[in-house]
Amino acid sequence: MNAPWKSVSAGARDPFTAYVCDDLTLDVVRTVCDDMGWPQEKAFKGGLRNAIQSLSVSASPQILLVDLSESGDPISDINGLAEVCEPGTVVIAMGQVNDVRLYRDLMMSGLQDYLLKPVNPDALRDAVTHAQMILNAPKHDEGAKEHPHLSTAIIGTRGGVGASTIATSISWLLSERMGHLTGLLDLDVHFGTGALALDLEPGRGLTDAIDNPSRIDGLFIERAMIKANDKLSILSAEAAIGNPIMTDGSAFFQLQEEFRAAFENTIIDLPRSMLISYPHLLHDVNVAVVVCELTLASARDAIRLLAWLKSNAPSCHTIVVANKVQAGGVEISRKDFESSIERKVDLLIPFDPKATAQAAKLGRPLVDSVRSSKVAGGIVTLTDMIKSSATPEETIEEGAKSASTSKKSMMTGFKALLVKK
């Protein structure tokens, strides 16, 4: 739990405090207190609301037990508890609702355990014993190990070009095949598919971050992100369509800072529209992958995106990928497309609707569900290109040189393509 405005050393805290709603549960808690050698007076009646009121004016215990039985909105109330609870407090909850979705949401909110009422003394004793083990575990020195960080933004020139599919697959390859700690940040707040592609619930982490950027820290990242495997964590959302994004972008900057501290790789699934309102998103990105199709509309938007990257992110190494390429069925040839954007297309990934459908049915990344397909091979190649991309010093020099190319020149090539078409 997190409350940065007050700090009390662990030695000055009570070892255990409980807030429960009924006498039967209170008797069970006090029995366990006797067994553990804790004073019974630290078990109070009143539930979660009473806990919030009490902890707002007093120090948090090392282990906190709260009863959610009288809470109409447990998730909201737990977030309120986080505002007044000291960092390092282990929180155990109990309640009457036996629901898997509620359990997962509570765990993502930072709880250590959730017990179903009527609570069994043995189950409660096991829960607090496990909490003690967590408190007594050796703490890792975060500053002891420095790891290089690679941040990659995946940007589609048009909707439907497959940028999100590529972002998810690259994240999976970096984590599962290469064993790198990887964070996937899906910034399509309303229609993101990062969690959906892995058959996961997106959770509330990203929307909470946007609404409360001051709460973003390492602990927030740890509890808000969804684990796809041991090395891959995802932060995404499915915000209601009627709720527009109301932020100055500080939340996105804070998230990127925390991702750099927590992971070896950050993959940002970045909708092109975000560049308009939040151009700072690419200031510290090492590699930008521009995903396009060999079409007239995609060529136009590729020109505009590449010009924007040269002006606003000159230190960012850019890779252009033509996705969903069909043999003999392209709207524009590769040669004409490259002439239009005045640079080479770095990689062609073939169109394979059967492989894409198979991955969607299985709820697994495309590179995992159909490993032998050509499209999976193309994404593997792209991942290798990202990992072997230029160092930051090289990209700065390269970006400074390329920034001198005028947008007028690029648009001239596009107009010539229009004439040919």
N, C-alpha and C positions, 0 to 999 in steps of 0.2 A: 504494500500500500504506500501511497505517496502523499506527503504533506510538507512541501519544502519550506514553509514559513516557520516551523518550529523544530527543534532538534533536542533530543534527550538521549544521553548515553544509555546503552543497553543495561549497564550495571545499576542504573537508577530506576529502572522500570520494574513493575510487578511482574512476576513470572506468568501469571494467568489471571484473566478476568472474563466473566461470562455474563451475558444479558439474555435472559430467557422469558418466555411468555406465560408459562403455566407452572403450577405448584409441583405436578408430577415430574416434569423435566428438571425443575429446580432441585428436587430431592436427589435425582440421579446425578446431576452435576456436582452437588455437594458431597455425595458419596465418593465420586472420583477424585475430588479435591482432597479428601481425607487420605485416600490411597496414595496420592502423589505428594502428600506433605504440604499442600497449599491451604491457606485459610479459607474456610467456608464463606466468610464475609465478602469474598471477591466474586461471588455468584449473586447477581441481582435480577430482579424481575423488571420487565419493560421492553424487551426485544430490541430490534435494530434501531428504532427511533431513539430510544433511551440511550443506546450506545453512542449514537452520533452526538447527542446533546452533552453527554458526560465527557466524551473524549475531546470535544471542542475546547474544553477548559482545563483538561488534566492530561497527564502523560499517558501514552499508550502502553499497554502491557506487551510482554514478549509474545504471548499467545492470547488471541482474542477469540472467544466463542460467541456467536450472535445467532439469535432465533429470528427467522424470516416469516414465521407463521402469520403475523398480523400485518405484513407488508403487502400493499396492493400492487406495487411495482418493484420487485426485488432488485432488478438490474439497476434501476435509477437510484434506489436507496443505497446499494452497495457502492455506486460511484460517489454518492454523498459521503459515505463512510471513508472512502479513499481520500477525501479532501481534508479530513481531520485526523487521520491515522498516521502514525510515525513510520518512516521508512524502516523496513526490516521486521515489522510485526507480521507474524504468521496468523492468518485469519481462517477460522473454521466456521462454517455455517450449518444450520439445521433447519428443516422445514417439513411441511406436510405434502408438498407437491412432488409427485414422482414422475418427472418429465425429463427425457434425455436432452431436449433442446435447452431447457432451463439450466440443466447441469452444465452443459457445454458453455453456455453464456456466462455462467457464474465462474467457471474455471478460467475463462478468457478475461474476466474482470479482475483476476488476481487472487482468488480464493485458493486455499490449499486443499480443502476438502468440503464435501457437502453430505450431511447425514440425514437420513429420513426418520421422522418421528412416527411412533414413539421410539426414542433413542435407547439403545441397549448400552448398559454400563461398560461392557467389554469393548463394544465398537467405539465408544467415546474414549475409553482409555487407550485403545490402539491409535486413534487419531491424534491425541495429544502427545503420545510417545513419539509418533512419527514427526510431529511438529518440533519436538525437542531435538530430534536427530538433525533436522534441517538447520535449526539454530546453532547447533554445535559443530556442524560440518565446517571444514576449513574453507575460508574465503579465498577466492582467486584474486590475484593481483592483476587488475585490468591493465595497468601500465607496464607490467613486466614483459609483455610480448607485443611487439609491433608487427603488424602484417600489412603487406602492400594491398591496396584496394583498387579495384577496377570497376568503374561505374559506366554502364552502357544504357543508352536510351534507344528504344525501338519506336520509330515514327513511321506511320503509314501515310502515303501521299493522298489516299482516298479511303473511305470506309469500305471494308470488305476485301482489302488486298491481302489480308492474312497476317498483319503485324502482331496481333495478340497471340495467334497460334505460334508464331516464331518466338515471341518473348517467353511464352510458357515453356516451350521445348528447350530453348537455350538455358533457362533457369534449371530445368530438370537435368540437363546434361552436365552443367557445371557442378551441381550438387551430388547427383547420383553416380555419374561416370567418373568425374574428376575428384570428387570428395571435398569440394570447396564449400565453405559456409556461404550461402547465397540468400539474398533477400530479393523478392519480387514485389515491386511497388506498382500496383495497377491504379493509375491516376484517372481512369475513366470512372468517375464517382457514381454515375447513374447507370451505366450500361457495361461495366467491366466484366470480362469473362475469364480472368485469371483463375479465380477459385472454381468457377463452373467447369473449366476444362480439366480440373483435377478432382472433380466430384466432391467439392468441399463447400461448406457454408461460408460466405464471405465475412460474417461477423460485423461488428460495429466499430472496429478499431479506427478505420480511416475517417469515418464521419465524426467520431469523438475527437480525433486529432485536429480536424478542420475547425470544429466548434471550440476547442480548448487548446490552442497551440502552446500555451504556457505550461501545460501538463506533460508535454512530450519530453521524455528522458529515456534512459536505458531500461528502467523498470516498465515504463509504459509500452515500449517496443516489445519487451519480453512477453507481456501478458496480452497485448492486442493482436499480435500476429498469429496466423494459423500455420501449424506445422504440416507440411506436405510429406516430408520425410525427415530423417535425422539431420540433414544438412540444409534443407530448403524451407524457408518461411515466407508466407504471403501476407501482404496487407492490401486489402481491396474493400469494395463496398457495393451495395445495391441500394443507393439512396432513392427515396421516393421521387418520382418525376416532378411532383409539385414543389419540391424543395431545392431551390437554386443554390449554387455554391456562393456563400457570402464570406469571402476571405480575401485578405490582401496578399496572400501567398506565403506568409511567414511560416505557416504550418508545414508547407512543402519543403521549405528551406531547412527547418528543424528536423524533419523526417530524414532528409538526405544526410544531415550531420550525424544523426544517430545510426543510420545504416552504415556509414563509413566506419563508425566505431565498433559495430557489432558483427559485420560481415566482411568476407574477402571480396565478394562480388555483389554489386547492386545492378539489377535489371529493372529499368523503368519502362513500363508500357505507357507511352506518352501520346495521348491524342493530339493531333496537330493543332486543334483549336486552343489548347492550353498555352501554346507559344505566344499567342496574341496578348493574353492578360498577364502571363507570368514568364517573361523572357529569361528571368534569372534561373529558371529550372536547369538550364544547360551550362551554367557558369563553371561548375566543377565536374561535369561529365567528361569522361575520357574518350568514349567512342559513341558516335551516333550512327545507327543503322537506318537508312532511309529505304523503306520497303515500297515498291511500286509495281505496277503492271505495265505491259507494253501496249499502252493505249494513249490516245491523244490527250485525254483529260489528266491522266497520270503524269504524262510528260510535262504538261503545263505546271502542275503542282509540284513536281520534282524540281523544276527550274526555280520556282519561288522558294521552296524549302532550302535548297542548296545555297541560294543567294542569302537567305536569312541566316543560315549557319555560318557562312563566311563573315557576315557583318557582326553577328552577336555571339558566336562561339568559335573564334578563330583557332583556339587551342584544341578543339575537339576533332579527333580523327574520324573522318566520314567514310562509311561503306555503303555503296548503293547496291541493292538487291532487287532483281526482277523476279517476282513470285508468280506462281500459277501460270507458267509459260507453257503453251500448248504447241506441239509440233505442227507447223503449217497453218495454225489458226490464230496468229497474233494480228492485232489491228495495225501495229507499226513494227517494222523490222528492228532488230537490235541495232543495226548500223544506223538507221535513221533516228532511233531513240537516242543513241549516244551522241550523234551529231547535234541533236536538238539541245541536250543538256550540257554539251561541251565537256564531256568526260566519259570515261569508260564505265560500263556496268560491271561491278566487281564479281557478281555471282548470279547465275540463273538457277532458279528452283522450279522443277517441272510441276505441272498441274496433275494432281492425283485425287480425284473426288472420292474414290473408294477408300483410300487410306484415311482421308479426313473423316469420312463417315464412320469408319471403324473406330478411330480414336474417340470420337464423340460418344459412341455407344458404350465404350468401355470406361469412359471417364478417366482416361489416361493421356499423357502427352503423346503427340503424334510420333515422336522419335522413339518412344517406348513401345507403343502398341503395334507399330508396323516398322520394325527396325530394318528390315531388308528392302524397303521401298526406296526409290530414287529421291523422293522428297525428303525422307529422313536423312539420307546421305548428304543432301544439300545443306540441311540445317546443321549437321555435324561439321561440315566444311566451314560454314559460317561461324560456328562457335570457335573453331581453331583460328580463323582469321581474327576474331575479336581478341582472343588470348594472346596472339602474336602481333597485335597492332603496335604502332609506334609508341615510344615512351612519351610522357608529357612534354619533355624538352623538345623532342623532335616535332611533335604535333604543333607546338607553339610556333616554331619557325615555319613549318609548312603552312599553317593557317595564316600567318602574317603575309606570306607570299601570295597565297591564293586570294586573300581579301582584296588585293588590288584589281582583280578581274571585275569588270563592271557588270551590273545587272542588265544594262542595255545590250551588251554583246550576247548574253544568253537568250534574251527575248528575241533578238534578231534570228538566232537559230531556230527558235520555235515558230516564228512567222514563216520561215522558209519551209518548215515542215508542213504548215497549214497549206501553203501554196502547192506543194507536192501532193498532199492528200486530195 
